[in-house]
């Protein structure tokens, strides 16, 4: 009898199928097969075969978010989507873009530079991170402050369901909202309801010029007071991020922060506009900060602004700095200061936060710490504030004792019905999503 590898090779071509190796493992399980479909039809054939044979499939883009999710229960095939990396259509006049799911964020940005347009999505490691993987993992970064989440940027999507059926929602024009809700289910769904193959986006013009205002503070209360003052002012930053001293050290940010001082918190305000307007915004933002909080140190950077924000986006994911434990926390913007204060009491947490929408990324690097206790204590503190905590990275021993997705309440019943409808045999990322879906 032919092996699964041989049978999949007959469908996709031998050049696009290989044995799984150690680097393909998900939660320690090495897949039998790694398949790289070159088209939506090839992916459809792969999933239809896997569904009939009961083979568990893990979709993969650049692999930057494969540590995310509950411990995978079984794994037979990795569907590597990086062969599907084309720009399908770019209508610069209408500010719309259609791309295949395997294109990297970096390649997509390069394709838009000539027309001075951007897709305002940021994710760690853009040279590796793909559009499909970024959407499936629900990753967002500092740009969400002004431009909204990835869900808000999607105007259409194509995907392949577990049984091989093609599905489409939305379209290629900004006003088209037909079927949009199905696309929203795939964003943040970790590939458990289907595999994204093509996405239509609305774009935005690139700012003429950018700069970043950095302000350092002695206390988290002062830092967050300044951030919320900007939030409520007439200044509209592109992004607003704060980080503590442990994060600054972990990111090697000494060039941007006064490492010799005792200032524990840095607020970065990213501004972008035409030169004259940019100068006015810088002045207004600095005035707001100085009126509302005790500022220890401020400076403005121009040419280095993009590099700083790339470093912030990559924190906790860059090569050589993988944390032992990473968490994504959501609270109300007014509760960010209390949340950061609580998290800093739990080990030596390195924290970066986007206070405008209440998102906090916390990382612990001490592999000898009781990481299960860290999760338990952090969740208790965040729950008391009415927030939630998702564990993005943790050792398997920690994953085995928790649900990394936190409590989902009554919505888990709806999620289970959706899973049963779109992946009745449970072949897509079994057990990795919330509640063991």
N, C-alpha and C positions, 0 to 999 in steps of 0.2 A: 504494500500500500504506500502511495506517495506521501511524503511528509507535508505538514502544513506549509513549510517554506517552499517546497516544490510546487504545491498547488497555487499558492499566492503568486509565485514567480510566473506561472502560466497566465495569470490574470493581468499582472502589471508589467511583466518583462523581467528577466533575470537581473538586468543591470540596476533595477530599482528595489531589489529585495536582498536582504542579507541576514545572517545569524545575529542574534543579540549578543552584546558583549557587556563587560562590567560597567562601562560608562553609560550604558542604556538603562541600567537598573533604576527602578522606582521603588523606594522604600526597601531596598535590598533584594528585590525580585528582578532577575534578568529575564527579559522577554525571549520567547523562542525565535521571534521574527521581528525585524525592523523593515517596514515597507514605506516607500517614498512615492506616493501617487503623484503623477504629473498633471492630473486634471480632476475635475469634479466627478467625471464618469468613472475614472479609475478608482477614486475613493469610494464611489458608490458600489463598485464591484467588490472592493475589499471588505467593506462593512457588511454587505449582503452575505458574503461568504462567512465572515466571522459570526454573524447572527445565526445563520443556519447551523454552524458547527459549535456554537456556544463558546467561542473564543473571546476572552476579555481583551479589550482594546484601550490603549491610552493614547489620545491625540497629543502630539508634541510639536511645538514651534521651535524657538531657539533654545528651549530647555531652561530658561531662566527662572521659571516658576514651578519646576517639577517637585520641589520640596513641599509645596503647598498641599493642603488637604489631609484628611484622615488617612491612616495607613491603608494602602491598597490591599484588597482582599486576594486578588489574583491578577495575573498579567500574562498574556500570551503574545500580543502583538503591539508594538509601538507604531503608530501612524505618523511618520515624520512628514510635516507639511511644507518643509522648506523648498521643495521643488516648485511649488505653486507660488511664485513670487513676482508676478507681473503687475505692472500698472495697466489696467484694462482700458480706462478712459479718464482723461483729465480735461474738464471743460473750465478753462481759466476764467472765461467771461461770466459764467454762472457760479463760480466758486464751488464746484463739485468735483469729486474724485471717486473713481471706482478702482479697487485694487484686489488682488488675490490675497488670501489670508496669510500666506507664507512670506510676504515681503517684510523686511525689517523696518523698524521705525527710522533708522538712519538712512536707508536707501530711499524710503518714501520722502523724507525731508530733502534729500539731495535732488529728487525729481521735481520738487516744487520751487527750488531756489530761484531759478531763472525768472519765474513769474512773480517772485516776491510774495508767495503765499505760504501758509503753514497749516498743518493739521495740529491743533493745540492739544495733543496728547503727549504726556511724558511718562516714561516708565524706566526702571533701572536697565542698564546695559543696552542702550538702543541699537548698538551694532549687532546684537544677538536677538533681542526681543522682537518677535513678530507681531503683526497686527492681530492675527487670530488668537495667539496666545495671550496677548495683553488684554484683549476684550474678554476672553474666556475666564481669565483669572480675576477680572474686575479691578485691575490695577489702575490707580490714578496717582498723580503727583501734584506738585505746586500749581501747575497751570489750571487745575480745576477751580481755583479761586475765582478767576474771571470768566473762563470759557465753559465751565460746567464739566460734568463727568463724561466718560466715554459714551455712555448711553445717549447723552444729549447731542453728540456729534454724528451719530449713526442715522442715516436716512433710508437705508436699505441694506438687506443682507440676504445671502444665499447660504444654505447649509445642507448637509446630508445627514439624514436620520440613521438610527442604528440598523434599520432594515434595508438601507440603501436608497431610500426614496429621497428625491431632491425636494427641498422646500425653499420658498422665497417669500420675503416680506418687504414692504416698502418699495422704494424705487430709486431713481437717480436724480430726482429733483427735490429741492428743499421743502416744497409745500406738499409733497406726497406723503401722507401718513397711513395709507392703506396697509393693514397687516403689520404695523409697526410693533405691536406688543410682542409678537413672536420673536422679533430680533432682540427685544429687551430681555427675554428669558435666557437667551444664549450669552448675554453679557453678564459675567460673573457666575455662570453656570458650570464652569470648569469642564466643559465638554461632556457633561453627563446627559444632555438631551439631544445632542447632535454635534457634528463637527462643522465649524464655520469654514466656508470655502471662498467667499467673496463678500466685500463690504463696500457700501457707498457712503461717502462722508460729505458733510458740508465743511468748507474751508474758511479761513479768515485771512485778511491781508497781513503781511509781515510788518511789524512796527518799523518805522523809519530808523529809529535809533533806540538803544536801550542803555540803562544804567541800573546799578543796584546800590541802595543806601543801606549801610550796615550800622547798627547801633548796639552797644553792649550795656548790660545791666547787671546790677549786683543781686537782684532777686527775681524770681519767676513772676511774682506779683507785678513788679514794675514792668517787666518785659511784656506780659500779657495785657496790662493796662494800655501800654503804647500800641500794641497790635490792635486791640479793640477800638482804640481811638481812631486809628487809621480806617478800620472797618466802617466806622460811623461818620467818617469825614467825606469831603468831596473828592478826595484823591482816589483814583481807581487803579491800584497796582495790577500788574500782570500776575504777580504771585506774592505771597506773604508767608514766610517760613521763619520759625524760631528753633533754636537748638541749644542744648546745654553743653557744659564744658566737656563732659565725657564724649559727646558726639563730635565736638570740634577736634578733640584729640584723635578720635578714631578716623576722622576724615582728613587728618593732617592739614587742618585749616589755619595753621599758624600764620600764613601769609595774609589772612583776612581778619584774624582776631588778635587781640593783645594777649598773647599767651603768658606774659610775665605778670599780668595783673590778676586780681582776685575776681574779676568779673566772670560770673558763672553762666550768663545767658546772652545769646546773640540773636538779634532780630534782623532778618534780611528782607528788604522791600524791593521787589523787582518792578521797575517802571519802564514804559515804552511808549514813544509817540514821536512827533516831529520835534526837531531840536529845541525850538522856542517853547513849545508846550512842555517838553521834558524838563527844561530848566525850571519852569514854574512849578511843576509837580514835585520836583526834588525839594524846592524851597518850602512848599506847603507841607509835604510829608515831614520834613525835619522840624518845622514849626509845631506841628501837631504832636510829634514825639516829645519835644522839649517841654511843652506845656503840660503834658499829661503824666510824665514819669521822670524819675531821676535817671538821667542818661550819663553813663560813665564814659562813653567814648563813641564817636560817630565818624564815619568816613563814607565817601562815595567812590565807586569804581565804575569805569565805563567799559573799556575793551575787554576786561577780565570777567565781565558779568556772566557771559554764557558758560565759561569754564566753571565758575562757582556753582551755577545752578545744575550743571551736569554732575558735579561732585555730590551735591545734595540729593539728586535723583538716584544716584548709584549707591548711596550709603546703605550698608548692610548687605550688599550684593556683589560689590566689586571683588575681583580676584584677590585672594590673600587675606580677606577680612571677614570671612563668613562667620556670623555670630553662632553661638550655641543655641540661642533662643531668640526668635523675632516675633513681635506681635503688632497687629494693626488695630488701633483703638479708635472708637467713635464716641464722642460726647458732644454736648452742646458747646458752642464757642465760648459761652460765659463760664463753662466748667473746666476749660483746658488747664488753667493755672492750678486748680485743685487736683486735677488728674496727674499732671506732671509732678506735683509735690508728692503725691502718694506713690507714684511709680519710682521716684528717685530714692525712696526709702526701702525699695525691694532690690537688693543687690546694687551693683554699680551700673545702673541702666543708662545707656546712651540714647538720648531722645531727640527726635526732630518732629516738629508739629506744624501743621498748616491751620492756624487758629481761626481763619476766616470761615472754615466749614467744619471745625472740630475734629480733624483727623490727626492722630498721633501715631508715629512709628517708634517703637521701643525695641532696643536690642540689648541682649546680655551676652557677653563674650566669655565669661568664666565657665569653663567646661566642668569644673569641680563643684559648682554650686548645685543646690537642690532645685533643679529647674521645674520640677512638678510643683513644688511649694511656691516658686515664683509665679507660675501660672495661676495657681489657686488664690494666692494673696492679691495678685494684680486684678484678677477678675472680681474678687470681692470688693475691692476698692472702686473699680469702675462701675460695677453694678449699683453700688450705693449712690453713684452720681447719675444713675439712669442710663448708662452707656453700655457698650458691648466691646468684647475683645476677641479677635480672631488670631489664632496662633498661625503664623505664616511659615515658621521653620522651627523644628524641634527634633531631638533624638527620638528614635523609634520607641524607646522605653517610656518616654513622656507621652507620645502620641497614643500608646496603648492604654493609658489611664484617663484620657480626656476625649471630648469632642472638640476638635480644634476650632469649629465654627461657632462655638458658644450656643446658648439657648435660643431656639427659634420660635418657641411658643406654638400657638395653634396653626401657624403657617406650614408646619411640617406636614400636616395632612394634605394640604394642597400640593406641596412639593412631591409627595409620594404618588399622588394621582397623576401628576404630570410625568413623573418618571415611568409609571406603569403604562401611560399612553404612548410615550415617544420612545421608550426603550424597555419594552415589556420583558425581554430576556436578561436585562441588566448587564449588558456587555461593555458599556462605556464607563470607564473609570469606576468600577464597582467599589463601593464603600468610601470613596474619597470625599464625597460631598456631605453636607450636613445631615445628621441623623443616620449616617451609614448608607445614604442613597448611592 
